[in-house]
């Protein structure tokens, strides 16, 4: 009697191991794609660098790729960094100029699976705006359907002054007020 029980016990263990391996495999595939909002560090001193990441979009909406430059809450420093990031400056009565961030980015977005290219855009001097914990340089807005996507951000050109600024890449739903 002990032999059939031993065999049945071994069969159960093998069955649960197979189920667990399927579960781990599916979790590994899902974790490959980041959930939104997605962020990762950005080194503004590494001109020529290329950053690739994968995201999972759950709902059809407009999404934005941005670079967030952290600014300390010190008026003098905010003003200095604002000039570096090309904030709007008054040049006369009711006349303003906005240079934008002194940088150039190449953005590519691919739908997965199949690697279908949805966006291939060169962005010069993206405009920046004040936001939570710093200034947000909006690189690109794109309307996406639910699914998995891979994004490539190439940092083509940048001013040396940007290297000293802590920054991060953020991919999130675009917010346009109420």
Number of C-alpha atoms within 10 A of each C-alpha: 5 7 8 9 10 11 11 12 12 11 12 12 12 12 11 11 12 12 12 12 11 12 11 12 11 11 11 11 9 14 12 13 17 18 16 15 14 17 18 12 13 19 16 23 18 15 18 11 14 14 14 11 17 20 23 20 21 13 11 12 13 15 19 17 23 22 22 26 23 18 20 11 10 8 10 10 12 16 13 10 21 21 15 18 27 20 21 17 13 11 9 8 6 6 9 12 12 15 17 21 23 18 19 19 23 18 20 17 21 18 19 15 10 7 11 12 14 14 15 12 14 15 16 17 20 23 19 25 18 14 12 10 12 20 23 25 24 21 25 18 15 14 12 18 13 11 14 19 23 20 19 17 20 18 22 17 19 20 15 14 13 20 14 10 17 16 21 17 21 22 23 19 21 17 9 6 4 3
